[in-house]
């Protein structure tokens, strides 16, 4: 199991490192010496919550859930965030997340 995610019941928790103002939206992969974070690049700037809104929308689309099922648990004003996804429906193959079935 990778260090950037864990399961709490049917919820998936992601430890993320956000790079705002990128050229494209992208789930980059493991970040940090131990792979303890998921690096995510988004095009939105870190101004007035735009990056957080864009992150929620991007993760909802990537994991097949509605925006209301994506919550930023901690790190609202930081680039390092803990994000909860309620009952994700799909999993980007490049992340190698083990599903709970």
Secondary structure, DSSP 8 states (H G I E B T S, - for coil): --TTEEEETTEEEEEEEEE-S-SS-EEEEEESTT--EEEEE-SS-SSTTHHHHHHHHHHHHHHT--GGGEEEEE-TTSSEEEEEEES-S---GGG------
